[in-house]
Amino acid sequence: MKCLSIESTAPTFAIAIVDDKKEILADQRGMYTTEKGGIIPSACAKHHAIIKDQLLKKALQEAKLNLNDIDFIA
């Protein structure tokens, strides 16, 4: 069994893939940052929307899987 997990906080968007043996097959993260510090919610949301597909592609490549190999999403 393979699980694709998605985690999103204000500054971080992450995608990981784990198997039923508790092995981490992939762990990809993108961070939203600003020059002056602080989080701008609309800019953060835009950042996450832009990087989500890139991170998914990288995670699948890292795990040497395709989306059809994923059994569930958390």
N, C-alpha and C positions, 0 to 999 in steps of 0.2 A: 504494500500500500504506500502511496506517495501523497503527501499533503503539501499544498501550496498555501503559505500563510502570508497575510498582508497586515502590516502594522503601520499606523499613521498617527503621528503626534504633530504638534504645531511645527517643529523644525525638521522632523524626520519622516521619510517615507521608506519603508523597507519591505522586501519580499524575500522569503526564505522557503526552501523546499526540504522537507524531512521525510524519512521513511519509517516503516513500522519497527525498525530496529533501533530507532532513536538516533540515527545517523543524519547529520546535517549535510545535505547534498549541495545546497547553495545558500548564500547569504549576501544579498545585495541591498545597499542603502544609498539614499540620496538625502543630502542635508540642505535645508533652506537657511541662508545666512544673509545678513545685511552689513553694510560697511559701518554703520553707526550703532549697531546692536538693536535689539528689540524685534518684535515680529509684527509684520503688516499682514493681517489675516487674508486680505484679497490677493496679495502677492504670493503668499505662502500657498494658498489654494491653487493659484495658477501654476506655480512651480511644481507641485505634486501632480497636477494634471499633465504637465509636459513630460515629466520623467517616468511616469508609471509604466508606459509601454516599453521604454528603454530598459528599465530595471527588470521587467518580466522577461524580456528577451535575453538579457544577460544571465538571469537566474536559470532559465531553461538551458542555456548553453553551458553554464557552469556545471549543472547537474547531468548534462548529456541526455536530456529528455525533450519531449515535445509536449504540447498541451494535452494531447490525448492520453499521455501516460499518467496524468494527475487524476487521483481518485476522489479527492475532495479538497475544498478550500476553507480555510479558517481565517 
